[in-house]
Amino acid sequence: MQKFNVICELVVVTYDMGPGLSPFVAQVIKLIREDEKVTNMLTPMGTILEGEWKDVIALVERIFTRFAPECERLGITLRVDYRRSKTGRIKGKVQAVEEKLA
């Protein structure tokens, strides 16, 4: 079976908590970091994920099923970049730009 490595930007928010989302985001990040198959990088505006398509989608499913029952409103945005010939891009993409800036 062919593997499809993807890099994604994931944003998960609830509108039930008011303006401060960090307690909710911390719960989401804890769940993400428990997944040993998907690499992650926290950013100020979301989380970058890298891994096999099926593993990333399974993680998003776990996040949804964990938080949807307790949230009146849950927003999930997933932006996906698939490149057949590359893996390990979570750090490589940033490094390539930094090298050009030097």
Buried (B, 14 or more C-beta within 10 A) or exposed (E): EEEBBBBBBBBBBBEEEEEEBEEBBEBBBEBBEEBEEBBBBEEEEBBBBBBBBEBBBBBBEBBBEEBEEEBEEBEBEBEBEEEEEEBEBBEEBEEEEEEEEE
